[in-house]
């Protein structure tokens, strides 16, 4: 019984810290997007050959392929399935 309680406590602690890490990374990403917005507008205005758009499309396709390989990442409580 004690090992089950310790295992559950460890899982909840790990999940809590994972959530905090994702929150901090999300806030940092949002701040970086706001700060770099003027630079991105200038870069898009100067992109005559469409190189930036092709890079964005390639990155989007790679991201989608990665999501198809790991479908559990779509579910917000994916790590909770390990408790059952």
Beta strands, then each sheet from edge to edge (+ up, - down):
end
